[in-house]
Amino acid sequence: MDDLARMLDKIKESRSIASDNALSARIGVTRAAVSSWRNGRNLPGPVQCARIAELSGEPLARVLGIVGEARAISREEKAVWRKLAAAAAMVVIGTGTGAAGADLAARQSGDEAPRQIAQSIHYV
């Protein structure tokens, strides 16, 4: 549950959203829904998870993994969802080359012009 709350806080901070009321409007749910997610009384469904992923910049599989783990009852089921979330995070880290990778690619192709690439890299 803490991971979901941190993700909601990340959205608020990165998007300059002042309140959970404004956040709920961006996700397309009521303020009470966001409150119940934060307090563990309820969890977002797949459509809301997709919106959270979009707003946070996290892979959908990571958001679904976090929510699935929170929803799971058995230790084994929780472990499966945790693996999904971790695998999604590793895909993002593994595919994000950043500016250093772009510079290397430019040099290998013979293009000596410096390149500036804006790219999101997510750390877990």
N, CA and C atoms as an extended XYZ file, in Angstrom:
372
Properties=species:S:1:pos:R:3:atomname:S:1:resname:S:1:resid:I:1 pbc="F F F"
N         0.814       -1.192        0.000 N   MET     1
C         0.000        0.000        0.000 CA  MET     1
C         0.860        1.259        0.000 C   MET     1
N         1.995        1.161        0.695 N   ASP     2
C         2.893        2.315        0.739 CA  ASP     2
C         3.413        2.665       -0.644 C   ASP     2
N         3.670        1.635       -1.479 N   ASP     3
C         4.149        1.892       -2.832 CA  ASP     3
C         3.117        2.664       -3.642 C   ASP     3
N         1.857        2.305       -3.505 N   LEU     4
C         0.803        3.006       -4.224 CA  LEU     4
C         0.690        4.444       -3.731 C   LEU     4
N         0.734        4.635       -2.434 N   ALA     5
C         0.665        5.989       -1.877 CA  ALA     5
C         1.851        6.826       -2.352 C   ALA     5
N         3.042        6.215       -2.378 N   ARG     6
C         4.223        6.941       -2.882 CA  ARG     6
C         4.061        7.301       -4.350 C   ARG     6
N         3.467        6.402       -5.121 N   MET     7
C         3.247        6.681       -6.537 CA  MET     7
C         2.257        7.836       -6.719 C   MET     7
N         1.206        7.844       -5.908 N   LEU     8
C         0.240        8.942       -5.971 CA  LEU     8
C         0.907       10.263       -5.587 C   LEU     8
N         1.755       10.218       -4.562 N   ASP     9
C         2.483       11.426       -4.158 CA  ASP     9
C         3.445       11.878       -5.253 C   ASP     9
N         4.067       10.925       -5.936 N   LYS    10
C         4.985       11.247       -7.039 CA  LYS    10
C         4.236       11.973       -8.149 C   LYS    10
N         3.034       11.505       -8.455 N   ILE    11
C         2.220       12.165       -9.483 CA  ILE    11
C         1.925       13.597       -9.056 C   ILE    11
N         1.497       13.760       -7.811 N   LYS    12
C         1.172       15.102       -7.324 CA  LYS    12
C         2.379       16.033       -7.414 C   LYS    12
N         3.533       15.538       -7.006 N   GLU    13
C         4.738       16.371       -7.019 CA  GLU    13
C         5.188       16.690       -8.446 C   GLU    13
N         5.268       15.676       -9.291 N   SER    14
C         5.790       15.889      -10.644 CA  SER    14
C         4.843       16.697      -11.518 C   SER    14
N         3.576       16.654      -11.230 N   ARG    15
C         2.584       17.374      -12.032 CA  ARG    15
C         2.067       18.631      -11.338 C   ARG    15
N         2.683       18.980      -10.210 N   SER    16
C         2.277       20.171       -9.441 CA  SER    16
C         0.783       20.151       -9.118 C   SER    16
N         0.325       19.033       -8.643 N   ILE    17
C        -1.069       18.875       -8.236 CA  ILE    17
C        -1.127       19.106       -6.730 C   ILE    17
N        -1.934       20.063       -6.319 N   ALA    18
C        -1.907       20.525       -4.929 CA  ALA    18
C        -2.629       19.617       -3.938 C   ALA    18
N        -3.626       18.865       -4.387 N   SER    19
C        -4.434       18.121       -3.425 CA  SER    19
C        -4.856       16.767       -3.995 C   SER    19
N        -5.294       15.894       -3.101 N   ASP    20
C        -5.836       14.616       -3.554 CA  ASP    20
C        -7.138       14.826       -4.321 C   ASP    20
N        -7.849       15.882       -4.020 N   ASN    21
C        -9.069       16.195       -4.763 CA  ASN    21
C        -8.735       16.471       -6.230 C   ASN    21
N        -7.706       17.277       -6.469 N   ALA    22
C        -7.285       17.572       -7.840 CA  ALA    22
C        -6.707       16.323       -8.505 C   ALA    22
N        -5.976       15.518       -7.734 N   LEU    23
C        -5.425       14.270       -8.264 CA  LEU    23
C        -6.547       13.332       -8.694 C   LEU    23
N        -7.571       13.214       -7.870 N   SER    24
C        -8.684       12.318       -8.200 CA  SER    24
C        -9.351       12.735       -9.508 C   SER    24
N        -9.454       14.034       -9.740 N   ALA    25
C       -10.039       14.526      -10.991 CA  ALA    25
C        -9.177       14.130      -12.184 C   ALA    25
N        -7.850       14.188      -12.034 N   ARG    26
C        -6.938       13.807      -13.120 CA  ARG    26
C        -7.016       12.312      -13.419 C   ARG    26
N        -7.245       11.503      -12.378 N   ILE    27
C        -7.344       10.052      -12.566 CA  ILE    27
C        -8.740        9.673      -13.065 C   ILE    27
N        -9.729       10.499      -12.729 N   GLY    28
C       -11.101       10.228      -13.156 CA  GLY    28
C       -11.905        9.445      -12.137 C   GLY    28
N       -11.585        9.664      -10.866 N   VAL    29
C       -12.307        9.011       -9.771 CA  VAL    29
C       -12.688       10.062       -8.740 C   VAL    29
N       -13.405        9.630       -7.711 N   THR    30
C       -13.777       10.560       -6.654 CA  THR    30
C       -12.627       10.737       -5.669 C   THR    30
N       -12.701       11.787       -4.891 N   ARG    31
C       -11.719       12.027       -3.823 CA  ARG    31
C       -11.765       10.880       -2.818 C   ARG    31
N       -12.941       10.363       -2.572 N   ALA    32
C       -13.097        9.245       -1.635 CA  ALA    32
C       -12.369        7.998       -2.134 C   ALA    32
N       -12.350        7.791       -3.450 N   ALA    33
C       -11.646        6.629       -4.011 CA  ALA    33
C       -10.150        6.736       -3.723 C   ALA    33
N        -9.571        7.903       -3.951 N   VAL    34
C        -8.138        8.092       -3.681 CA  VAL    34
C        -7.854        7.898       -2.194 C   VAL    34
N        -8.716        8.418       -1.355 N   SER    35
C        -8.552        8.250        0.086 CA  SER    35
C        -8.600        6.772        0.472 C   SER    35
N        -9.528        6.022       -0.115 N   SER    36
C        -9.631        4.599        0.222 CA  SER    36
C        -8.425        3.817       -0.288 C   SER    36
N        -7.812        4.237       -1.404 N   TRP    37
C        -6.575        3.597       -1.885 CA  TRP    37
C        -5.450        3.843       -0.903 C   TRP    37
N        -5.357        5.084       -0.445 N   ARG    38
C        -4.281        5.444        0.486 CA  ARG    38
C        -4.413        4.697        1.819 C   ARG    38
N        -5.651        4.476        2.263 N   ASN    39
C        -5.892        3.823        3.551 CA  ASN    39
C        -6.019        2.309        3.458 C   ASN    39
N        -5.903        1.757        2.247 N   GLY    40
C        -5.955        0.311        2.071 CA  GLY    40
C        -7.343       -0.295        2.140 C   GLY    40
N        -8.367        0.519        2.099 N   ARG    41
C        -9.736       -0.012        2.133 CA  ARG    41
C       -10.176       -0.524        0.770 C   ARG    41
N        -9.557       -0.017       -0.279 N   ASN    42
C        -9.909       -0.377       -1.640 CA  ASN    42
C        -8.672       -0.196       -2.503 C   ASN    42
N        -8.692       -0.716       -3.720 N   LEU    43
C        -7.567       -0.582       -4.635 CA  LEU    43
C        -8.079       -0.179       -6.014 C   LEU    43
N        -7.246        0.500       -6.780 N   PRO    44
C        -7.686        0.899       -8.123 CA  PRO    44
C        -7.869       -0.312       -9.028 C   PRO    44
N        -8.817       -0.185       -9.951 N   GLY    45
C        -9.035       -1.215      -10.957 CA  GLY    45
C        -8.063       -1.030      -12.119 C   GLY    45
N        -8.151       -1.889      -13.120 N   PRO    46
C        -7.219       -1.822      -14.248 CA  PRO    46
C        -7.231       -0.491      -15.004 C   PRO    46
N        -8.397        0.086      -15.190 N   VAL    47
C        -8.474        1.370      -15.909 CA  VAL    47
C        -7.788        2.468      -15.103 C   VAL    47
N        -8.034        2.495      -13.797 N   GLN    48
C        -7.383        3.490      -12.948 CA  GLN    48
C        -5.876        3.232      -12.871 C   GLN    48
N        -5.465        1.969      -12.858 N   CYS    49
C        -4.030        1.643      -12.870 CA  CYS    49
C        -3.369        2.180      -14.131 C   CYS    49
N        -4.061        2.053      -15.259 N   ALA    50
C        -3.515        2.571      -16.520 CA  ALA    50
C        -3.347        4.085      -16.454 C   ALA    50
N        -4.301        4.758      -15.867 N   ARG    51
C        -4.217        6.225      -15.737 CA  ARG    51
C        -3.097        6.613      -14.776 C   ARG    51
N        -2.947        5.874      -13.672 N   ILE    52
C        -1.861        6.130      -12.713 CA  ILE    52
C        -0.518        5.932      -13.404 C   ILE    52
N        -0.399        4.866      -14.202 N   ALA    53
C         0.848        4.612      -14.929 CA  ALA    53
C         1.150        5.758      -15.888 C   ALA    53
N         0.156        6.202      -16.596 N   GLU    54
C         0.323        7.310      -17.548 CA  GLU    54
C         0.775        8.585      -16.842 C   GLU    54
N         0.128        8.907      -15.747 N   LEU    55
C         0.452       10.139      -15.027 CA  LEU    55
C         1.797       10.075      -14.312 C   LEU    55
N         2.167        8.885      -13.837 N   SER    56
C         3.410        8.743      -13.069 CA  SER    56
C         4.619        8.470      -13.954 C   SER    56
N         4.373        8.006      -15.174 N   GLY    57
C         5.478        7.634      -16.047 CA  GLY    57
C         6.010        6.242      -15.758 C   GLY    57
N         5.349        5.511      -14.868 N   GLU    58
C         5.750        4.145      -14.537 CA  GLU    58
C         5.124        3.187      -15.549 C   GLU    58
N         5.779        2.060      -15.802 N   PRO    59
C         5.166        1.065      -16.689 CA  PRO    59
C         3.871        0.532      -16.076 C   PRO    59
N         2.902        0.260      -16.929 N   LEU    60
C         1.633       -0.273      -16.448 CA  LEU    60
C         1.841       -1.575      -15.684 C   LEU    60
N         2.748       -2.417      -16.146 N   ALA    61
C         2.998       -3.690      -15.457 CA  ALA    61
C         3.471       -3.458      -14.026 C   ALA    61
N         4.241       -2.402      -13.813 N   ARG    62
C         4.700       -2.093      -12.451 CA  ARG    62
C         3.526       -1.683      -11.561 C   ARG    62
N         2.668       -0.822      -12.078 N   VAL    63
C         1.505       -0.383      -11.297 CA  VAL    63
C         0.594       -1.575      -11.007 C   VAL    63
N         0.330       -2.395      -12.025 N   LEU    64
C        -0.507       -3.575      -11.819 CA  LEU    64
C         0.138       -4.537      -10.825 C   LEU    64
N         1.459       -4.661      -10.865 N   GLY    65
C         2.160       -5.522       -9.915 CA  GLY    65
C         2.012       -5.039       -8.490 C   GLY    65
N         2.135       -3.736       -8.287 N   ILE    66
C         1.994       -3.153       -6.950 CA  ILE    66
C         0.578       -3.364       -6.421 C   ILE    66
N        -0.404       -3.093       -7.261 N   VAL    67
C        -1.800       -3.249       -6.851 CA  VAL    67
C        -2.143       -4.726       -6.667 C   VAL    67
N        -1.656       -5.579       -7.560 N   GLY    68
C        -1.910       -7.011       -7.442 CA  GLY    68
C        -1.325       -7.590       -6.169 C   GLY    68
N        -0.117       -7.140       -5.817 N   GLU    69
C         0.503       -7.611       -4.580 CA  GLU    69
C        -0.321       -7.187       -3.369 C   GLU    69
N        -0.804       -5.949       -3.381 N   ALA    70
C        -1.616       -5.457       -2.266 CA  ALA    70
C        -2.931       -6.224       -2.168 C   ALA    70
N        -3.456       -6.646       -3.300 N   ARG    71
C        -4.736       -7.354       -3.336 CA  ARG    71
C        -4.581       -8.833       -2.985 C   ARG    71
N        -3.405       -9.389       -3.218 N   ALA    72
C        -3.170      -10.821       -3.029 CA  ALA    72
C        -3.301      -11.223       -1.558 C   ALA    72
N        -3.690      -12.464       -1.342 N   ILE    73
C        -3.867      -12.967        0.011 CA  ILE    73
C        -2.694      -13.837        0.436 C   ILE    73
N        -2.329      -14.791       -0.408 N   SER    74
C        -1.261      -15.719       -0.023 CA  SER    74
C         0.121      -15.114       -0.260 C   SER    74
N         1.077      -15.601        0.480 N   ARG    75
C         2.464      -15.159        0.347 CA  ARG    75
C         2.987      -15.460       -1.062 C   ARG    75
N         2.606      -16.620       -1.614 N   GLU    76
C         3.057      -17.014       -2.947 CA  GLU    76
C         2.508      -16.082       -4.016 C   GLU    76
N         1.225      -15.751       -3.893 N   GLU    77
C         0.605      -14.854       -4.860 CA  GLU    77
C         1.230      -13.463       -4.775 C   GLU    77
N         1.480      -12.996       -3.567 N   LYS    78
C         2.145      -11.698       -3.397 CA  LYS    78
C         3.512      -11.706       -4.075 C   LYS    78
N         4.241      -12.825       -3.958 N   ALA    79
C         5.567      -12.937       -4.563 CA  ALA    79
C         5.494      -12.831       -6.087 C   ALA    79
N         4.461      -13.433       -6.681 N   VAL    80
C         4.297      -13.362       -8.137 CA  VAL    80
C         4.073      -11.917       -8.578 C   VAL    80
N         3.193      -11.215       -7.891 N   TRP    81
C         2.911       -9.822       -8.249 CA  TRP    81
C         4.150       -8.950       -8.029 C   TRP    81
N         4.891       -9.213       -6.962 N   ARG    82
C         6.110       -8.454       -6.687 CA  ARG    82
C         7.127       -8.651       -7.818 C   ARG    82
N         7.227       -9.889       -8.325 N   LYS    83
C         8.134      -10.178       -9.442 CA  LYS    83
C         7.716       -9.418      -10.692 C   LYS    83
N         6.418       -9.342      -10.944 N   LEU    84
C         5.931       -8.594      -12.108 CA  LEU    84
C         6.329       -7.135      -12.004 C   LEU    84
N         6.119       -6.548      -10.846 N   ALA    85
C         6.470       -5.139      -10.650 CA  ALA    85
C         7.969       -4.931      -10.813 C   ALA    85
N         8.771       -5.836      -10.260 N   ALA    86
C        10.232       -5.716      -10.361 CA  ALA    86
C        10.697       -5.899      -11.799 C   ALA    86
N        10.098       -6.855      -12.519 N   ALA    87
C        10.478       -7.081      -13.916 CA  ALA    87
C        10.163       -5.860      -14.765 C   ALA    87
N         9.033       -5.222      -14.506 N   ALA    88
C         8.678       -4.018      -15.261 CA  ALA    88
C         9.685       -2.909      -14.998 C   ALA    88
N        10.121       -2.783      -13.758 N   ALA    89
C        11.112       -1.759      -13.422 CA  ALA    89
C        12.435       -2.046      -14.126 C   ALA    89
N        12.816       -3.319      -14.197 N   MET    90
C        14.079       -3.687      -14.845 CA  MET    90
C        14.028       -3.417      -16.344 C   MET    90
N        12.885       -3.595      -16.970 N   VAL    91
C        12.753       -3.313      -18.395 CA  VAL    91
C        12.995       -1.837      -18.645 C   VAL    91
N        12.444       -0.986      -17.798 N   VAL    92
C        12.631        0.459      -17.954 CA  VAL    92
C        14.092        0.824      -17.778 C   VAL    92
N        14.726        0.276      -16.759 N   ILE    93
C        16.138        0.576      -16.509 CA  ILE    93
C        17.001        0.018      -17.637 C   ILE    93
N        16.693       -1.195      -18.090 N   GLY    94
C        17.491       -1.846      -19.122 CA  GLY    94
C        17.385       -1.201      -20.481 C   GLY    94
N        16.271       -0.562      -20.785 N   THR    95
C        16.102        0.038      -22.110 CA  THR    95
C        16.427        1.514      -22.134 C   THR    95
N        16.552        2.156      -20.994 N   GLY    96
C        16.862        3.585      -20.962 CA  GLY    96
C        18.355        3.796      -21.134 C   GLY    96
N        18.737        4.337      -22.289 N   THR    97
C        20.162        4.529      -22.539 CA  THR    97
C        20.649        5.892      -22.086 C   THR    97
N        19.755        6.853      -22.036 N   GLY    98
C        20.152        8.186      -21.603 CA  GLY    98
C        21.048        8.879      -22.610 C   GLY    98
N        21.571       10.018      -22.231 N   ALA    99
C        22.390       10.830      -23.125 CA  ALA    99
C        23.719       10.160      -23.437 C   ALA    99
N        24.292        9.440      -22.477 N   ALA   100
C        25.583        8.787      -22.715 CA  ALA   100
C        25.461        7.762      -23.827 C   ALA   100
N        24.392        7.003      -23.838 N   GLY   101
C        24.183        6.024      -24.892 CA  GLY   101
C        23.980        6.686      -26.237 C   GLY   101
N        23.305        7.813      -26.257 N   ALA   102
C        23.092        8.541      -27.508 CA  ALA   102
C        24.407        9.089      -28.044 C   ALA   102
N        25.270        9.592      -27.149 N   ASP   103
C        26.575       10.093      -27.577 CA  ASP   103
C        27.414        8.979      -28.177 C   ASP   103
N        27.403        7.808      -27.540 N   LEU   104
C        28.158        6.667      -28.049 CA  LEU   104
C        27.632        6.261      -29.415 C   LEU   104
N        26.330        6.199      -29.558 N   ALA   105
C        25.735        5.825      -30.844 CA  ALA   105
C        26.100        6.839      -31.923 C   ALA   105
N        26.114        8.124      -31.572 N   ALA   106
C        26.468        9.163      -32.543 CA  ALA   106
C        27.908        9.005      -32.998 C   ALA   106
N        28.813        8.731      -32.036 N   ARG   107
C        30.219        8.548      -32.399 CA  ARG   107
C        30.412        7.324      -33.276 C   ARG   107
N        29.709        6.248      -32.970 N   GLN   108
C        29.846        5.022      -33.752 CA  GLN   108
C        29.317        5.201      -35.165 C   GLN   108
N        28.342        6.087      -35.346 N   SER   109
C        27.791        6.307      -36.682 CA  SER   109
C        28.558        7.370      -37.448 C   SER   109
N        29.568        7.972      -36.800 N   GLY   110
C        30.368        8.993      -37.476 CA  GLY   110
C        29.836       10.395      -37.307 C   GLY   110
N        28.766       10.561      -36.604 N   ASP   111
C        28.180       11.883      -36.369 CA  ASP   111
C        28.838       12.483      -35.140 C   ASP   111
N        29.683       13.482      -35.339 N   GLU   112
C        30.416       14.075      -34.228 CA  GLU   112
C        29.645       15.201      -33.535 C   GLU   112
N        28.508       15.604      -34.090 N   ALA   113
C        27.735       16.694      -33.498 CA  ALA   113
C        27.178       16.255      -32.154 C   ALA   113
N        27.331       17.086      -31.123 N   PRO   114
C        26.778       16.725      -29.822 CA  PRO   114
C        25.256       16.648      -29.894 C   PRO   114
N        24.716       15.700      -29.167 N   ARG   115
C        23.267       15.522      -29.167 CA  ARG   115
C        22.733       15.681      -27.755 C   ARG   115
N        21.626       16.335      -27.666 N   GLN   116
C        20.914       16.474      -26.405 CA  GLN   116
C        19.610       15.722      -26.542 C   GLN   116
N        19.416       14.755      -25.702 N   ILE   117
C        18.185       13.955      -25.755 CA  ILE   117
C        17.490       14.047      -24.409 C   ILE   117
N        16.240       14.441      -24.436 N   ALA   118
C        15.430       14.461      -23.210 CA  ALA   118
C        14.749       13.112      -23.106 C   ALA   118
N        15.071       12.409      -22.053 N   GLN   119
C        14.503       11.076      -21.870 CA  GLN   119
C        14.254       10.851      -20.399 C   GLN   119
N        13.136       10.228      -20.103 N   SER   120
C        12.829        9.888      -18.721 CA  SER   120
C        13.494        8.582      -18.366 C   SER   120
N        14.186        8.566      -17.242 N   ILE   121
C        14.736        7.338      -16.711 CA  ILE   121
C        14.167        7.182      -15.320 C   ILE   121
N        13.574        6.021      -15.074 N   HIS   122
C        12.926        5.778      -13.800 CA  HIS   122
C        13.786        4.848      -12.963 C   HIS   122
N        13.967        5.197      -11.737 N   TYR   123
C        14.759        4.397      -10.814 CA  TYR   123
C        13.848        3.784       -9.793 C   TYR   123
N        14.159        2.570       -9.405 N   VAL   124
C        13.367        1.886       -8.397 CA  VAL   124
C        14.142        1.798       -7.125 C   VAL   124
